Amino acid sequence: MYLSKQEIHSFHPSGTQAQKPDDLAYPLRSALERENLFAPEQIAGRTFPIACVALEITQRCNLDCTLCYLSDMAEAVQDVPMFELKRRIKMIYDHYGDYTNVQITGGDPTLRSIPDLVEIVSEIKSYGMRSALFTNGIKASREMLKALAQAGLNDVVFHVDMTQERKGYASEKDLDVIRLEYIERAQNLNLRVLFNTTIFDQNVADIPRLVKFFKDHADSVNLASFQMQADTGRGVLRERDVDLITQQSVMQLIEMGADTPLTYDMPMIGHPDCNKYTALLVAGNSVTSLYDDAPFFTKLFAELAQQGVDWTVDRKVLPRAMKACLTSPKLMRLGLLYSLKKAWALRAGLLRGYRPQRISFFIHNFMDAEKLEKGRCEACVFMVATADGPLSMCVHNAKRDAMITKAVPQAKGQTAWDPLTPHRRNIGLENMPYKKLKGRQRAAAAVKRKKVA
Ligand code: SF4
């Protein structure tokens, strides 16, 4: 059943690894075990202790998406100061260790200054963790991306879709101009380029065409993530059309665009009701599913887990897989067979001189704020770094106002940092200036204004 309001309120950020201090993957692994989800194909809690942690550095945004997950209070909240961000970065490291994927996000993080962003990226890098900038791209200039890449940024993730209501773009296809411009902006900076697309009734039919677009740019785009509409946050749209948008329908539409049979849940990343993952190998016009050899990959994941290495760390994936194959003749045999099968599937492209590229597709199924399933929240692989510790993103979304307006203690003797200025605390949402309102609040205020006029 769903978490009650009281359970959401008291759902605590995950604790430290008190039971097994040297085993950072233990909390996630034990939650997955409780759900009977720690199968051989499961890599969460096996080759990494968490998939990613969001570090929200601002709640401000320069767009007003119809499915925005931010809360009504977002624009009234001040940016998190650097001392607190650094404390949260250390907290992420203490929980999850090396190579953790830290998402620098918001709101739109590019509304902060370039020196601030450089300092944040450098701090994450100093712990040996990976960083990704999540942005709508409007303010992510080449100059900004260059500075961040030099500071050690690993990924840039562009959110582009019709929920953003960008002026002058009437369809997902029209938005390809922006996607192409962003790809070019990030080129040759040693950054992985990823795209986020929110899926709702107005663009679900575009998935095959979008997949083809990303596949055609597999030399520049590393991953495309499709986030299914959810009833959470301040956006004017609410629940998805459950006859139209399901994990099954999105998987099928991706397969249609990929134009080859795909394998999902190999590897499994956390709870399969939350996440679906698949990947392709592309060489020119030749395409094949990457993970369609269960015996090889389950043995490989087990071997990597024994070596205590993270499968997801790009550039190290291939050398690590090869090293793992050297440890076992059986794995070596399976690996060789697998490589031959893939080379055969891609032969036409390879013979024409194309280098094989990998592109991944991810489906994220956020829950509605009032329909949180306990088991999924406990086995969550996508955390938010809150002042009190990492917390499942779905739970955080369901109590955002309380989380983002909470005062944060400073060093002994100093007063707590309050995200709301005293003025903001006093005026309340109903008296916020119109230009500060977004989503449902703005829509309601616009109706009122019309009536008055
Ligand atoms: S954020 Fe929500 S949907 Fe995503 S993994 Fe966590 S519990 Fe599942």
Boltz pocket constraint, residues with backbone or C-beta under 6 A from the ligand:
constraints:
  - pocket:
      binder: B
      contacts: [[A, 270], [A, 271], [A, 273], [A, 274], [A, 275], [A, 364], [A, 365], [A, 366], [A, 367], [A, 376], [A, 377], [A, 379], [A, 380], [A, 381], [A, 382], [A, 392], [A, 393], [A, 394], [A, 395]]
      max_distance: 6.0
